[in-house]
């Protein structure tokens, strides 16, 4: 399981639906941060690369979870 999940049921387990929701939210947040970083007058290429890497990692996690539905 990813350390990015926060919602859990009574047993402490995070449902697949909650995992997907959390990752989709992270992906959206990273996308917004990436657009903001790219729109700056002097964009930081290291920051942009890091955001793209994180966004891709979240996308890969989502693809993996969607394959288990």
N, C-alpha and C positions, 0 to 999 in steps of 0.2 A: 504494500500500500504506500501511497505517496504521503509525505509529511505535510502536504498542503491542505489536507482535508480537515474540516472542523466539526461538521454536523455528525451526530451519532445517534443510534437508537438506544434503548434501555440496556442492551447488552454491551454497549460501548463500540459496536461495529458501525462503520459508515456504510450506508446503502450505496449501491451502484448509482442510483439516480442522484444522490447527494454528491458523490465523487465527480460525476459528469458535470453537474451544475457548478461545483466549485472550480473545476478546471476551465469550464467555459467562461466563468467570470474572470479568472486569471488571464485567459487568452485575450479577452476584451480589454482588460486593464493594461496589459502589455502592448496591445495594439494602439491604444490611446497614448501611452507613454512614447511609443515609437514615432507616431505621427507628430507629437509635440517636439521630440528631439530633432526630427528631420526638418521641422519648420523653423528652427532657430537660425538666426543670421549666420552663426558659425557653428554648425553641427559638430558634435564630438563623435568622431568615427568609432572610437572604442566603445562608447556608451551605446551607440546604434548597433554595433556588432553584438554586444552583450544582450541587448533587448531582443534582437532577432534570434539569437541562439536560445534564449529562454522561451520565446514564443514558439519556436519550432519544437522544443522539448515538450511543452504543454500540448501542442498539436499531436505529437506522437503518442503521448499518454492518452489523449482523447480517442485517437484512432484505435489504440489497444483496448480501451474500455468499451468502445462501441462494438468491437469484435466479440466481446464476451456477453453482449445483451441477448 
